[in-house]
Amino acid sequence: MQIRGPKIVAIGGGTGLSTMLRGLKEYTTNITAIVTVADDGGGSGKLRRTLGMLPPGDIRNCLVALAHTEPLMEELMQYRFTEGELKGQSFGNLL
């Protein structure tokens, strides 16, 4: 892949950052994202409470937004387990 466009650093979290990154990648491949991680709900919150890890949900969404094969990457990263101990967790949170 050829590097093109201006260098951009984006700072934020939530759905806003991933939405902005999705648009920016149309104009440049020189993107750095600094993702805040404060989510405490859903699967991310459960991982935060039980494993003491930073909640990965917003990072997962930014990785999907920056992917060159976004629909395929989104399908993989957003896949949620339907049974067992991982029920309700997304593959991307565990990756």
Stockholm file with secondary structure:
# STOCKHOLM 1.0

chainA/1-95         MQIRGPKIVAIGGGTGLSTMLRGLKEYTTNITAIVTVADDGGGSGKLRRTLGMLPPGDIRNCLVALAHTEPLMEELMQYRFTEGELKGQSFGNLL
#=GR chainA/1-95 SS CCCCSCCEEEEECHHHHHHHHHHHTTTCSCEEEEECCCCCSHHHHHHHHHHCCCCCHHHHHHHHHHCTTHHHHHHHHHCBCCSSTTTTCBHHHHC
#=GC SS_cons        CCCCSCCEEEEECHHHHHHHHHHHTTTCSCEEEEECCCCCSHHHHHHHHHHCCCCCHHHHHHHHHHCTTHHHHHHHHHCBCCSSTTTTCBHHHHC
//
